[in-house]
Amino acid sequence: MKKQFISLSKKNPEAAKMWAFDLNDKSLSPEKIGAGSDKIVFFRCLKNPNHVFKKKISNMRRYIDSY
């Protein structure tokens, strides 16, 4: 059975808000990439926008929970 696609923006809207559009590949966006993806991309801290970090998309749920 094929897994259903669930975008990062749908499953983890907080992580989607942190997406660093200016640093990530322009062909990617929180709407186009799956929440369980192992791709490593840039995120920008909501509390301090100068803090930019790279993280595996699938690990963002744990990061947000500890935030």
Residue, then its C-alpha position, 0 to 999 in steps of 0.5 A: m500500500k502506497k503512503q499518502f503524501i502529507s506536506l510539511s505545511k499541512k502536518n507541521p505548520e509551525a515548521a513551515k513558518m520557519w522555512a527559509f525560502d531565501l536559502n532553500d532550493k526554489s523548487l522546494s516549499p513546505e507545500k511541495i515536500g513531505a513531512g516525513s522527508d529525509k531531505i536536509v533544508f534550511f529553517r529560520c528561527l521565529k524568535n530570532p530570524n538571524h538564527v538559521f539552521k539546517k535540519k532534516i525535515s522529518n526531525m522538525r516535529r521533535y525540534i518544534d516539540s522541544y522549542 
